[in-house]
Amino acid sequence: MIGVLLRAKELGRIEAVTPLLESMQSQGYWLSDEIIEHARELADEAGDAGPDND
C-alpha cells in the first residue's frame, strides 16, 4: 500500500503521502510510526510538519 502511495505522488496523482498514511493509521490500519517516518523520508516529506509534529 505504501508503495502505491509513493508511486502516486511520483506521478503527481496525490500531493502528499503523510496525511493519507496518518489517516489510515488513525482508522485502524496497522502502520507503525517508524514505517510512516520511513515513507515520509522516501517521499521527501520528512521535514514537513504534520499535525503531530510541532
C-alpha positions, 0 to 999 in steps of 0.5 A: 500500500505504501508503495502505491502511495509513493508511486502516486505522488511520483506521478503527481496523482496525490500531493502528499503521502503523510496525511493519507498514511496518518489517516489510515493509521488513525482508522485502524490500519496497522502502520507503525510510526517508524514505517510512516517516518520511513515513507515520509523520508522516501517521499521527501516529506520528512521535514514537513510538519504534520499535525503531530509534529510541532 
